[in-house]
Amino acid sequence: MAYRRREAACYPADVPKCRGPRPLPLAKDERPRPPRRARAGRWRALTLLGVHLAFAAHLAHWAWAGETLSPLEPSEAIAFARAGWVNAGLLFFAATLLGTALFGRWFCGWGCHVVALQDGARWLLLRAGLRPRPLRSRALALVPFLAAAWMFALPLLARGSLSVRSVELTTREFWRTFPAWPVALLTLAVCGGLSVLLLGSKGFCTYACPYGALYGLLDRLAPWRIRVGDACRQCGQCTAVCSSNVLVHAEVRDHGMVVDPGCMKCLDCVGSCPTGALRFGFGRPALVAPRGPRSGRPSAKGRGEEFLLALGFAAAFLALDGLYDRIPFLLALGAAGCLAWGLRTVWRIARRPSVKLLSWHLRRSGARTRAGHAFLVASALAFAGWAHSAGITWLAYRCRRVHDETAALHRSPHPWRAQLARPARLDAAWAERVARGIACGEAVRRYGLARWPSNSLRLAWLYLLAGREDEAEARAREALAGLPRNARARADLARLLLARERPAEAAALLEEARRLRPGDPEVLHALARAHALAGQGEEATQAYAALLGLRPDRWELWLEAGRFAAQRGRREEARAKLAEAARRAPADRAAQLALSEALLAAGLYAEAADRAQALLGRDPGDPIAHRLLGLAHRGRGERALALRHLRRAVQANGDPTAARALRELEAEGPPPSPGSR
C-alpha cells in the first residue's frame, strides 16, 4: 500500500483545514473517484421557486379579493409577543419550529426566500469565477440570538403574559407590516446579495437572522440529520460543496454526524459524496452526540479584530435601525454586518502588508493597489453616511426622550386628549427641556436626508405643550403625510382641531382614522363628538350607536349619548339612554349627579327629582343634590319646594347656580293665595 496526502485537492480556498489531516491509504492502481453530481440542488431550486410563486399568488389574491390570509412570515409572530394577537404568521412560525425540532433546519434551506437570494448571489459569483470567503467571528455569531431576544423575549417579558387577546387569521392590510417597495428591494439586495459578497455564503443567516438563531437552538434536538457510514474516505468534497460554511468532513469524522446548527439540510453534501457514505437519517440528536476534537468554526484573527467587529456592528445598528421610519430591523442588521466588515477591512489595509477581497488585491507587498484606493474611497463615503445617520439618530433620540418624559406627566395613555382637556402647567425647568427637545427635533428636520414622520409627530406634541398650536398643527399634518396608515396620529390632530373649534375638519380626519381602525373606541368617541359639534346629527347618532355597541359597560358614554339625544329633542331616546347610564352605575355618586343634571337638561324633571332625592337619602346635607332637587321642583312648578332646597344649597356652600335660581324665584314674588285665584 502506498500513502498519499489529499489535502490540496480536498480543501477549497474558503474552508480552513481541520486539525490533524489524515493520510488516506490508496492502492497503487487506485484512482480518486470523481464526485457525484448532486441532484438535491435542482429540487431545492424548484422548491424555492415554488415558494416565491406561492407568495406572488398570495399577494394577487389579496389584490383581487381585498382580504386574504395574513402574511406567512415569521416576523408576524411579533404581534403576539407585543400584544397577544394570533395570526397566520405566528401559526406558521410555530409549525416550522416544531419541524426544526424533528428534522433540523430544513425550512431555512428549502423554504426561506432570503436563503434563495443568497444562494442565487453565490451562484452568480461562482459563475464569474469569484468564491465568497466566509467571515469568521465569534462576536458577531451572538448577534442573531440578541436580535431574537429583542424581537420576542423582551416584549413577552414586558407584557408579562402569554394570554391571547385576539385571533386575526385574515387581513385587509396585507402590506401593513412590510416596508415600502423601494426599501423592501433594498433589504433583499443587502441581506440576500451584498452580505454574501462581504460576509460569505449564508452570511446574513450566520450573523444577523434572528429566526435562524431559534432554528439553530432547536436543530440540536433533531433526531434526523446528516450522518456518515463506513465508506467515508475523508476526501473533503462534502465541505467543498457546502454553501452553509459547515466543515462537513470534520464534523462526521469527529462526531459521526453533522452537529453544526448552521447546517440547513440542503443535502448537497449527501448528493456529492463520491462513495455515498453520507445520508440523511434517524439517530441520536446532536445534543447527546459523542464528543470529539473541536472542529467548530474558527474565529477572526485576534481579539482586537473581534472587538472592532463588535463595536462597529453595534454602532452601525444603533445608527440605522428605524432611521427616518424607513429602515426595518432586518435591513439594519444586514447593513450593520456589512459596515462592520468594511471597518475591519480598512483596519487590515492599515496594518497588514497584504489584503485581498475575492480576487482583487487591496494591498500587496506593503503597497496599496488601485483596487485598494477605490475601496478606501468607497469606504470613506459609506462611513460618512454612517456618521451622518448616527448624528441624526442621536438628535431624534434626544427629542424622543423629552417627548416621552413630558407625555408621562399626564399619566394617561392618551396624552393629547389629556393635554387638550386640561393643559399642563410647565415650570421653568420643564419649559427649558421642552425647548431643547424642539431644537433637537427641528435639527432632524433641517439636516436629515429625508422626512422623519414620527419625529414630526413628537415635535407637534412639544409645540402643543409650549402653547404654539399653529406649529403643532403644521408638524402633525407633516407627520400624517408620511404615516398614511396611522389612525392614532389622525385622532390626535382631530382633537387639536376640535379644541380650535374646527369640528368639520376634525370629523373628516376621524372618518379616515375609523376606516383604518374600525373597532377603536377612542376614535369612535372623538368622531361622535366631532359630528355633534359640527351639527351633523345623524352621523353623530350613528357614531354613538357604534361606540355603545363596543363599550356598553361605560356609563359615561350612555350619559353623553343621552345628553346628545336630548339636545336633538328626542326625549324618549334620551330617557332610555340616561336610564341605562343610571343602571350601569347605581352606587356611583358622581354618576348619579351627572345623570340628574342630564335629566334636567333634557326636561325630564320627575326623573331628575327622583335621582336627587335618592342622593339626599344617602347624604341629607349634600348641597349639590339640594340644588338639583330645587331646580327639578322649579321645572315642575313646585315653587315652595324649590325655594326650600335652593336655600339649603346656598346656605351650605354658596352654590352660584342655586343662588341665581333662588334670586329669580324670589323676584317672582310670593306664591298666589287660593282666594286670589
C-alpha positions as CSV (number, residue, x, y, z in Angstrom):
1,M,0.0,0.0,0.0
2,A,1.2,3.5,-0.9
3,Y,0.1,6.5,1.0
4,R,-0.8,9.9,-0.4
5,R,-2.0,13.1,1.1
6,R,-5.0,14.7,-0.4
7,E,-5.1,18.0,1.4
8,A,-4.5,20.2,-1.5
9,A,-7.3,18.7,-3.5
10,C,-9.7,18.2,-0.6
11,Y,-10.0,21.6,1.0
12,P,-11.3,24.6,-1.0
13,A,-9.9,28.0,-0.6
14,D,-12.7,29.3,1.6
15,V,-12.6,26.3,4.1
16,P,-9.8,26.2,6.7
17,K,-8.0,22.9,7.1
18,C,-9.1,20.8,10.0
19,R,-6.7,19.9,12.7
20,G,-4.7,16.7,12.1
21,P,-5.4,15.7,8.5
22,R,-5.2,12.0,7.9
23,P,-3.2,10.3,5.3
24,L,-5.5,8.0,3.3
25,P,-4.4,4.6,2.1
26,L,-4.8,4.0,-1.6
27,A,-3.7,1.1,-3.8
28,K,-1.2,1.8,-6.4
29,D,-3.6,1.3,-9.2
30,E,-6.5,3.1,-7.4
31,R,-7.7,6.4,-8.7
32,P,-9.7,9.0,-6.8
33,R,-13.4,8.7,-7.5
34,P,-15.0,11.8,-9.1
35,P,-17.7,13.5,-7.0
36,R,-21.2,12.6,-7.8
37,R,-23.5,15.3,-9.2
38,A,-25.9,16.4,-6.5
39,R,-29.5,16.2,-7.6
40,A,-30.9,17.9,-4.4
41,G,-29.8,21.3,-5.7
42,R,-32.2,21.2,-8.6
43,W,-35.1,20.0,-6.4
44,R,-34.3,22.7,-3.8
45,A,-34.1,25.4,-6.6
46,L,-37.6,24.3,-7.8
47,T,-38.9,24.3,-4.3
48,L,-37.6,27.8,-3.6
49,L,-39.1,29.0,-6.9
50,G,-42.4,27.5,-5.8
51,V,-42.2,29.4,-2.6
52,H,-41.8,32.7,-4.5
53,L,-44.7,31.8,-6.8
54,A,-46.9,31.0,-3.8
55,F,-46.1,34.4,-2.3
56,A,-47.0,36.0,-5.6
57,A,-50.3,34.1,-5.7
58,H,-51.0,35.2,-2.1
59,L,-50.3,38.8,-2.9
60,A,-52.5,38.5,-6.0
61,H,-55.4,37.0,-4.1
62,W,-55.3,40.0,-1.6
63,A,-55.3,42.5,-4.5
64,W,-58.2,40.7,-6.1
65,A,-60.3,39.8,-3.1
66,G,-59.4,42.7,-0.8
67,E,-58.9,40.3,2.1
68,T,-56.7,37.3,2.5
69,L,-54.7,35.1,4.9
70,S,-52.3,37.2,7.0
71,P,-48.7,37.0,5.8
72,L,-47.0,33.7,6.4
73,E,-43.8,35.3,7.7
74,P,-42.0,34.5,11.0
75,S,-41.8,38.3,11.6
76,E,-45.6,38.3,12.1
77,A,-45.1,36.5,15.4
78,I,-44.0,39.8,16.9
79,A,-47.7,40.8,17.1
80,F,-48.3,38.0,19.7
81,A,-45.1,38.9,21.7
82,R,-46.2,42.6,21.9
83,A,-50.0,42.5,22.1
84,G,-51.2,38.9,22.2
85,W,-52.6,38.8,18.7
86,V,-52.6,35.4,17.0
87,N,-52.2,35.5,13.2
88,A,-51.4,33.0,10.5
89,G,-47.7,34.1,10.6
90,L,-47.5,33.0,14.2
91,L,-49.0,29.6,13.5
92,F,-46.7,29.1,10.5
93,F,-43.7,30.1,12.6
94,A,-44.7,27.6,15.4
95,A,-45.1,24.9,12.8
96,T,-41.6,25.5,11.3
97,L,-40.1,25.5,14.8
98,L,-41.7,22.1,15.6
99,G,-40.5,20.8,12.2
100,T,-37.0,22.0,13.1
101,A,-37.0,20.2,16.4
102,L,-37.7,16.9,14.4
103,F,-35.8,17.3,11.1
104,G,-33.4,20.2,11.7
105,R,-33.2,23.5,9.8
106,W,-35.0,22.2,6.7
107,F,-37.1,25.4,6.4
108,C,-34.1,27.6,6.1
109,G,-32.6,25.6,3.3
110,W,-35.9,24.7,1.4
111,G,-38.4,27.4,2.2
112,C,-36.7,30.8,3.1
113,H,-36.7,33.4,0.3
114,V,-33.7,35.2,1.8
115,V,-31.7,32.0,1.6
116,A,-32.8,31.6,-2.0
117,L,-31.5,35.0,-2.8
118,Q,-28.2,34.3,-1.0
119,D,-27.8,31.0,-2.9
120,G,-28.5,32.9,-6.2
121,A,-25.9,35.5,-5.4
122,R,-23.4,32.8,-4.6
123,W,-24.1,31.0,-7.8
124,L,-23.6,34.2,-9.8
125,L,-20.3,34.9,-8.0
126,L,-19.1,31.4,-8.7
127,R,-20.1,31.7,-12.4
128,A,-18.0,34.9,-12.5
129,G,-15.1,32.9,-11.0
130,L,-15.4,34.6,-7.6
131,R,-15.7,32.4,-4.5
132,P,-17.1,34.3,-1.5
133,R,-14.9,33.9,1.6
134,P,-16.7,33.4,4.9
135,L,-16.2,35.9,7.7
136,R,-15.1,34.1,10.9
137,S,-16.3,35.9,14.1
138,R,-17.5,34.5,17.4
139,A,-18.6,38.0,18.5
140,L,-20.9,38.5,15.5
141,A,-22.2,35.0,15.9
142,L,-24.0,36.2,19.0
143,V,-26.0,38.9,17.1
144,P,-28.8,36.5,15.9
145,F,-29.5,35.5,19.5
146,L,-29.6,39.1,20.7
147,A,-31.9,40.0,17.9
148,A,-34.2,37.1,18.7
149,A,-34.3,38.2,22.3
150,W,-35.1,41.8,21.3
151,M,-37.9,40.7,18.9
152,F,-39.6,38.1,21.0
153,A,-38.3,37.6,24.6
154,L,-38.2,41.2,25.8
155,P,-41.7,42.1,24.5
156,L,-43.1,38.9,26.2
157,L,-41.5,39.8,29.4
158,A,-42.8,43.4,29.2
159,R,-46.3,42.1,28.6
160,G,-45.9,39.6,31.4
161,S,-48.4,37.2,30.0
162,L,-48.9,34.5,27.3
163,S,-52.6,35.2,27.1
164,V,-54.3,35.5,23.7
165,R,-56.2,38.8,23.2
166,S,-57.5,38.3,19.7
167,V,-57.2,35.9,16.7
168,E,-56.8,37.5,13.3
169,L,-56.0,34.9,10.7
170,T,-57.1,37.2,7.8
171,T,-56.3,40.7,7.0
172,R,-57.3,43.6,4.7
173,E,-54.0,45.3,5.1
174,F,-51.6,42.7,3.8
175,W,-48.6,45.1,3.3
176,R,-49.1,46.9,6.6
177,T,-46.2,45.3,8.4
178,F,-43.9,45.4,5.4
179,P,-41.7,48.3,4.3
180,A,-42.4,50.3,1.1
181,W,-41.4,48.7,-2.2
182,P,-38.1,50.6,-2.6
183,V,-37.0,49.7,1.0
184,A,-38.1,46.1,0.6
185,L,-36.0,45.8,-2.6
186,L,-33.0,47.4,-0.8
187,T,-33.5,44.9,2.1
188,L,-33.4,42.0,-0.3
189,A,-30.3,43.4,-2.1
190,V,-28.4,43.9,1.2
191,C,-29.4,40.8,3.1
192,G,-29.6,38.5,0.1
193,G,-26.8,39.8,-2.1
194,L,-24.2,42.2,-0.5
195,S,-24.0,40.1,2.6
196,V,-22.8,37.1,0.5
197,L,-20.2,39.2,-1.2
198,L,-18.8,40.5,2.1
199,L,-19.7,38.0,4.8
200,G,-19.6,34.8,2.8
201,S,-22.3,32.3,1.8
202,K,-25.3,32.4,4.1
203,G,-23.6,35.5,5.7
204,F,-26.9,37.0,6.7
205,C,-28.2,33.7,8.2
206,T,-25.0,33.3,10.2
207,Y,-24.5,36.8,11.6
208,A,-27.9,38.6,11.5
209,C,-31.0,36.4,11.2
210,P,-33.0,36.2,14.5
211,Y,-35.2,33.4,13.3
212,G,-32.1,31.3,12.4
213,A,-30.9,31.6,16.0
214,L,-34.1,29.9,17.2
215,Y,-34.0,27.3,14.5
216,G,-30.3,26.7,15.4
217,L,-31.2,26.0,19.0
218,L,-33.9,23.5,18.1
219,D,-31.7,21.9,15.5
220,R,-29.6,20.3,18.3
221,L,-32.7,18.4,19.4
222,A,-33.5,17.0,15.9
223,P,-33.0,13.2,15.6
224,W,-33.0,13.4,11.8
225,R,-29.7,14.8,10.5
226,I,-26.7,14.2,8.2
227,R,-24.9,11.0,9.2
228,V,-21.9,9.1,7.9
229,G,-21.2,5.4,7.1
230,D,-18.1,3.3,7.0
231,A,-17.4,4.2,3.3
232,C,-16.2,7.7,4.2
233,R,-12.7,8.4,2.8
234,Q,-12.3,12.0,4.2
235,C,-11.9,13.4,0.7
236,G,-13.5,16.8,1.7
237,Q,-15.8,17.0,-1.2
238,C,-18.8,17.5,1.1
239,T,-17.2,20.5,2.7
240,A,-16.3,21.9,-0.7
241,V,-19.9,21.9,-1.9
242,C,-21.5,23.1,1.3
243,S,-22.9,26.6,0.9
244,S,-23.5,27.0,4.7
245,N,-19.8,27.1,5.6
246,V,-20.0,23.8,7.6
247,L,-16.9,21.7,7.9
248,V,-18.8,18.6,7.0
249,H,-15.8,16.3,6.7
250,A,-14.5,17.3,10.1
251,E,-18.0,17.0,11.7
252,V,-18.7,13.5,10.5
253,R,-15.1,12.4,11.4
254,D,-15.3,13.7,14.9
255,H,-19.0,13.0,15.8
256,G,-20.3,10.6,13.2
257,M,-22.9,13.2,12.2
258,V,-23.1,16.9,11.4
259,V,-23.7,18.7,14.7
260,D,-23.2,22.3,13.5
261,P,-26.5,24.1,13.8
262,G,-25.6,26.1,10.7
263,C,-26.4,23.1,8.6
264,M,-29.6,23.8,6.6
265,K,-30.2,20.3,5.3
266,C,-29.6,21.3,1.7
267,L,-28.4,17.8,1.1
268,D,-25.7,19.0,-1.4
269,C,-23.1,17.1,0.7
270,V,-25.1,13.9,0.5
271,G,-25.6,14.1,-3.2
272,S,-21.9,14.9,-3.9
273,C,-20.2,12.3,-1.8
274,P,-18.3,10.1,-4.2
275,T,-18.7,7.0,-2.1
276,G,-22.2,7.5,-0.9
277,A,-21.2,7.5,2.7
278,L,-23.4,10.4,3.8
279,R,-27.1,10.1,4.4
280,F,-30.0,11.9,6.0
281,G,-31.2,9.6,8.7
282,F,-32.6,9.0,12.1
283,G,-30.5,8.6,15.3
284,R,-29.3,10.3,18.4
285,P,-29.6,14.1,18.3
286,A,-26.6,16.5,18.3
287,L,-27.3,17.4,21.9
288,V,-26.1,13.9,23.0
289,A,-23.6,13.3,20.2
290,P,-20.3,11.8,21.2
291,R,-17.7,14.5,21.9
292,G,-14.7,14.5,19.7
293,P,-11.9,17.0,18.9
294,R,-13.3,20.5,18.5
295,S,-13.9,21.2,14.8
296,G,-16.1,24.2,15.1
297,R,-15.7,27.4,13.1
298,P,-12.5,29.4,13.8
299,S,-12.7,33.0,14.9
300,A,-11.4,36.2,13.4
301,K,-7.7,36.7,13.8
302,G,-7.1,38.2,17.3
303,R,-9.2,39.8,20.0
304,G,-8.6,43.2,18.6
305,E,-10.4,42.4,15.4
306,E,-13.3,40.7,17.3
307,F,-13.7,43.9,19.4
308,L,-13.6,46.0,16.3
309,L,-16.3,43.9,14.6
310,A,-18.5,44.0,17.6
311,L,-18.0,47.8,18.2
312,G,-18.6,48.6,14.5
313,F,-21.7,46.4,14.3
314,A,-23.3,47.9,17.5
315,A,-22.6,51.5,16.3
316,A,-23.9,50.9,12.8
317,F,-27.1,49.1,14.0
318,L,-27.9,51.8,16.5
319,A,-27.4,54.5,13.8
320,L,-29.6,52.7,11.2
321,D,-32.4,50.9,13.0
322,G,-35.7,52.8,12.3
323,L,-33.9,55.7,10.6
324,Y,-36.4,58.1,9.1
325,D,-39.1,55.5,9.9
326,R,-37.9,53.6,6.8
327,I,-35.1,51.3,7.7
328,P,-36.6,48.0,9.0
329,F,-35.0,45.8,11.7
330,L,-33.6,43.1,9.3
331,L,-32.1,45.7,6.9
332,A,-30.4,47.4,9.9
333,L,-28.9,44.1,11.0
334,G,-27.6,43.2,7.5
335,A,-26.2,46.7,6.8
336,A,-24.6,46.8,10.2
337,G,-22.8,43.5,9.5
338,C,-21.5,44.8,6.1
339,L,-20.3,48.0,7.7
340,A,-18.5,46.2,10.5
341,W,-16.8,44.0,7.8
342,G,-15.8,47.2,6.0
343,L,-14.3,48.7,9.2
344,R,-12.3,45.6,9.8
345,T,-11.0,45.5,6.2
346,V,-9.9,49.1,6.4
347,W,-8.1,48.2,9.7
348,R,-6.4,45.4,7.9
349,I,-5.3,47.6,5.0
350,A,-3.7,49.9,7.5
351,R,-1.9,47.2,9.4
352,R,-1.2,44.2,7.1
353,P,1.2,44.0,4.1
354,S,-1.3,42.0,2.0
355,V,-5.1,42.2,1.9
356,K,-7.3,40.6,-0.6
357,L,-11.1,40.9,-1.4
358,L,-12.2,37.9,-3.5
359,S,-9.8,38.0,-6.5
360,W,-8.8,41.7,-6.0
361,H,-5.7,42.7,-4.1
362,L,-6.3,45.7,-2.0
363,R,-2.8,45.8,-0.6
364,R,0.2,43.9,-2.0
365,S,3.7,43.7,-0.6
366,G,3.0,46.7,1.7
367,A,1.7,49.0,-1.0
368,R,-2.0,49.8,-1.8
369,T,-3.2,48.9,-5.2
370,R,-5.7,50.8,-7.4
371,A,-8.4,48.5,-6.2
372,G,-7.3,49.3,-2.6
373,H,-7.6,53.0,-3.3
374,A,-11.0,52.6,-4.8
375,F,-12.1,50.5,-1.8
376,L,-10.9,53.2,0.6
377,V,-12.8,55.9,-1.3
378,A,-16.0,53.8,-1.3
379,S,-15.4,53.1,2.4
380,A,-15.0,56.8,3.2
381,L,-18.3,57.6,1.6
382,A,-20.0,54.8,3.4
383,F,-18.6,55.8,6.7
384,A,-19.5,59.4,6.1
385,G,-23.1,58.4,5.6
386,W,-22.9,56.2,8.6
387,A,-21.7,59.2,10.8
388,H,-24.4,61.4,9.4
389,S,-27.0,58.8,10.2
390,A,-25.6,58.4,13.7
391,G,-25.8,62.2,14.3
392,I,-29.4,62.4,13.1
393,T,-30.4,59.3,15.2
394,W,-28.9,60.9,18.3
395,L,-30.8,64.2,17.8
396,A,-34.0,62.2,17.2
397,Y,-33.4,60.2,20.4
398,R,-33.0,63.4,22.5
399,C,-36.3,64.7,21.1
400,R,-38.0,61.4,21.7
401,R,-36.7,61.3,25.3
402,V,-38.2,64.8,26.1
403,H,-41.4,63.7,24.4
404,D,-41.7,60.6,26.5
405,E,-40.9,62.4,29.7
406,T,-43.5,65.1,29.1
407,A,-46.2,62.7,27.9
408,A,-45.8,60.8,31.2
409,L,-46.8,64.0,33.1
410,H,-50.5,63.3,32.4
411,R,-50.3,59.7,33.4
412,S,-52.7,58.9,30.6
413,P,-52.5,56.5,27.6
414,H,-53.9,59.4,25.5
415,P,-51.7,62.4,26.4
416,W,-53.0,64.6,23.5
417,R,-56.6,64.2,24.8
418,A,-55.4,64.9,28.4
419,Q,-53.4,68.0,27.4
420,L,-56.2,69.5,25.4
421,A,-58.8,68.8,28.2
422,R,-56.5,70.1,31.0
423,P,-53.3,71.8,29.8
424,A,-50.3,71.0,31.9
425,R,-48.5,74.0,33.5
426,L,-44.8,73.8,33.0
427,D,-42.3,75.3,35.4
428,A,-39.1,77.0,34.1
429,A,-37.1,73.7,34.2
430,W,-39.7,71.8,32.2
431,A,-40.2,74.6,29.7
432,E,-36.4,74.6,29.1
433,R,-36.4,70.9,28.5
434,V,-39.3,71.2,26.0
435,A,-37.4,74.0,24.2
436,R,-34.3,71.7,23.9
437,G,-36.5,68.9,22.6
438,I,-38.0,71.2,20.0
439,A,-34.5,72.3,19.0
440,C,-33.3,68.7,18.5
441,G,-36.4,67.8,16.6
442,E,-36.1,70.8,14.3
443,A,-32.4,69.9,13.7
444,V,-33.5,66.5,12.5
445,R,-35.9,68.2,10.0
446,R,-33.3,70.6,8.8
447,Y,-30.3,68.3,8.4
448,G,-31.9,64.9,7.7
449,L,-31.8,63.4,4.3
450,A,-35.5,62.6,4.4
451,R,-38.6,63.4,6.4
452,W,-39.0,61.5,9.7
453,P,-42.7,61.3,10.3
454,S,-42.6,60.1,13.9
455,N,-40.1,62.9,14.7
456,S,-42.6,65.4,13.3
457,L,-45.3,63.9,15.4
458,R,-43.2,64.3,18.6
459,L,-42.5,67.9,17.6
460,A,-46.2,68.5,17.3
461,W,-46.7,67.3,20.9
462,L,-43.9,69.5,22.2
463,Y,-45.2,72.5,20.4
464,L,-48.6,71.8,21.9
465,L,-47.1,71.7,25.4
466,A,-45.4,75.1,24.6
467,G,-48.7,76.6,23.7
468,R,-47.8,77.0,20.0
469,E,-50.8,75.5,18.4
470,D,-50.1,76.7,14.8
471,E,-46.7,74.9,14.8
472,A,-48.3,71.9,16.5
473,E,-50.9,71.6,13.7
474,A,-48.3,72.1,11.0
475,R,-46.0,69.4,12.3
476,A,-48.9,67.0,12.9
477,R,-50.0,67.4,9.2
478,E,-46.4,66.9,8.1
479,A,-46.3,63.6,10.1
480,L,-49.6,62.4,8.5
481,A,-48.1,62.8,5.1
482,G,-45.5,60.2,6.0
483,L,-47.8,58.0,8.1
484,P,-50.7,57.2,5.8
485,R,-51.8,54.2,8.0
486,N,-51.5,55.8,11.4
487,A,-55.0,56.2,12.9
488,R,-53.7,57.4,16.3
489,A,-52.0,60.4,14.7
490,R,-55.1,61.4,12.8
491,A,-57.2,61.2,16.0
492,D,-54.7,63.4,17.9
493,L,-54.7,66.0,15.2
494,A,-58.5,65.9,15.1
495,R,-58.6,66.6,18.8
496,L,-56.4,69.6,18.3
497,L,-58.8,70.8,15.6
498,L,-61.7,70.3,17.9
499,A,-60.0,72.4,20.5
500,R,-59.5,75.1,17.9
501,E,-63.2,75.0,17.1
502,R,-62.9,73.3,13.6
503,P,-65.2,70.3,14.1
504,A,-65.9,69.7,10.4
505,E,-62.2,69.2,9.6
506,A,-61.8,67.0,12.7
507,A,-64.7,64.8,11.6
508,A,-63.1,64.3,8.2
509,L,-59.8,63.2,9.8
510,L,-61.6,60.9,12.2
511,E,-63.5,59.2,9.4
512,E,-60.2,58.3,7.9
513,A,-59.0,57.0,11.2
514,R,-62.2,55.0,11.6
515,R,-61.5,53.3,8.2
516,L,-58.1,52.4,9.3
517,R,-59.2,51.1,12.8
518,P,-62.9,50.4,12.6
519,G,-63.0,48.9,16.1
520,D,-61.2,51.6,18.0
521,P,-63.5,53.1,20.7
522,E,-61.3,56.2,21.2
523,V,-61.6,57.1,17.5
524,L,-65.4,56.5,17.6
525,H,-65.8,58.6,20.7
526,A,-63.9,61.5,19.2
527,L,-65.8,61.1,15.9
528,A,-69.2,61.2,17.6
529,R,-68.2,64.4,19.4
530,A,-66.8,66.0,16.2
531,H,-70.0,65.2,14.3
532,A,-72.1,66.6,17.2
533,L,-70.1,69.9,17.3
534,A,-70.3,70.2,13.6
535,G,-74.1,69.9,13.7
536,Q,-74.1,66.6,11.8
537,G,-76.8,64.9,13.9
538,E,-77.4,61.7,12.1
539,E,-73.7,60.9,11.7
540,A,-73.1,61.6,15.4
541,T,-76.1,59.4,16.4
542,Q,-74.6,56.5,14.3
543,A,-71.2,57.0,15.8
544,Y,-72.6,56.9,19.3
545,A,-74.6,53.7,18.5
546,A,-71.4,52.0,17.2
547,L,-69.5,53.3,20.3
548,L,-72.1,51.9,22.7
549,G,-72.0,48.6,20.9
550,L,-68.3,48.3,21.5
551,R,-68.3,49.6,25.1
552,P,-71.7,49.0,26.7
553,D,-70.2,48.9,30.2
554,R,-69.2,52.6,30.2
555,W,-71.9,54.6,31.9
556,E,-70.4,57.9,31.0
557,L,-70.8,57.0,27.3
558,W,-74.5,56.3,27.8
559,L,-74.8,59.6,29.7
560,E,-73.1,61.5,26.9
561,A,-75.3,59.8,24.2
562,G,-78.4,60.6,26.3
563,R,-77.4,64.3,26.5
564,F,-76.9,64.5,22.8
565,A,-80.3,62.8,22.2
566,A,-81.9,65.4,24.5
567,Q,-80.2,68.2,22.6
568,R,-81.8,66.9,19.4
569,G,-85.2,66.9,21.1
570,R,-85.5,63.1,21.2
571,R,-86.9,62.8,24.7
572,E,-87.7,59.1,24.7
573,E,-84.3,58.1,23.3
574,A,-82.7,60.4,25.9
575,R,-84.8,58.9,28.7
576,A,-83.8,55.3,27.7
577,K,-80.1,56.1,27.4
578,L,-80.0,58.0,30.7
579,A,-81.8,55.2,32.5
580,E,-79.2,52.8,31.1
581,A,-76.5,55.0,32.4
582,A,-78.1,55.0,35.9
583,R,-78.4,51.2,35.8
584,R,-74.7,50.9,34.9
585,A,-73.6,53.0,37.9
586,P,-76.2,52.7,40.7
587,A,-73.7,53.4,43.6
588,D,-71.5,56.0,42.0
589,R,-72.3,59.5,43.4
590,A,-70.6,61.3,40.6
591,A,-72.5,59.3,38.0
592,Q,-75.8,59.9,39.7
593,L,-75.1,63.7,40.0
594,A,-74.2,63.8,36.3
595,L,-77.3,61.8,35.4
596,S,-79.5,64.2,37.4
597,E,-78.0,67.2,35.6
598,A,-78.5,65.4,32.2
599,L,-82.2,64.7,33.1
600,L,-82.7,68.3,34.0
601,A,-81.2,69.5,30.7
602,A,-83.4,67.0,28.9
603,G,-86.5,68.4,30.6
604,L,-87.2,65.1,32.4
605,Y,-87.9,66.8,35.8
606,A,-89.7,63.9,37.5
607,E,-86.8,61.5,36.8
608,A,-84.3,64.2,37.9
609,A,-86.1,64.8,41.2
610,D,-86.1,61.0,41.9
611,R,-82.3,60.8,41.4
612,A,-81.6,63.9,43.5
613,Q,-84.0,62.6,46.3
614,A,-82.1,59.2,46.2
615,L,-78.8,61.1,46.7
616,L,-80.3,63.0,49.7
617,G,-81.3,59.7,51.2
618,R,-77.6,58.8,51.4
619,D,-76.4,62.2,52.4
620,P,-79.1,64.7,53.7
621,G,-76.6,67.6,53.7
622,D,-75.4,67.2,50.1
623,P,-75.6,70.7,48.7
624,I,-75.3,69.7,45.0
625,A,-78.2,67.2,45.5
626,H,-80.3,70.0,47.1
627,R,-79.6,72.3,44.2
628,L,-80.5,69.7,41.6
629,L,-83.7,68.8,43.5
630,G,-84.6,72.5,43.8
631,L,-84.2,73.0,40.1
632,A,-86.2,69.9,39.4
633,H,-89.1,71.2,41.6
634,R,-88.9,74.6,39.9
635,G,-89.2,72.9,36.5
636,R,-92.3,71.0,37.7
637,G,-93.8,74.3,39.0
638,E,-93.4,73.4,42.7
639,R,-92.2,76.8,43.9
640,A,-92.2,76.3,47.6
641,L,-90.2,73.0,47.5
642,A,-87.9,74.6,45.0
643,L,-87.2,77.6,47.3
644,R,-86.6,75.3,50.3
645,H,-84.0,73.2,48.6
646,L,-82.3,76.1,46.8
647,R,-81.9,77.9,50.1
648,R,-80.3,74.8,51.6
649,A,-77.8,74.6,48.8
650,V,-76.9,78.3,49.1
651,Q,-76.5,78.1,52.9
652,A,-74.3,75.0,52.6
653,N,-71.6,76.2,50.1
654,G,-72.9,79.4,48.3
655,D,-73.6,77.5,45.1
656,P,-73.7,80.3,42.4
657,T,-76.2,78.3,40.2
658,A,-78.5,77.8,43.1
659,A,-78.2,81.4,44.2
660,R,-79.1,82.7,40.8
661,A,-82.1,80.4,40.6
662,L,-83.1,81.5,44.1
663,R,-83.0,85.2,43.2
664,E,-85.1,84.6,40.1
665,L,-87.7,82.7,42.2
666,E,-87.8,85.3,44.9
667,A,-88.2,88.1,42.3
668,E,-91.3,86.5,41.1
669,G,-93.0,87.3,44.5
670,P,-94.8,85.1,46.9
671,P,-97.0,82.3,45.6
672,P,-100.6,83.4,45.0
673,S,-103.2,82.6,47.8
674,P,-106.1,80.3,47.0
675,G,-108.6,83.2,47.4
676,S,-106.9,85.3,44.8
677,R,-107.2,82.7,42.0
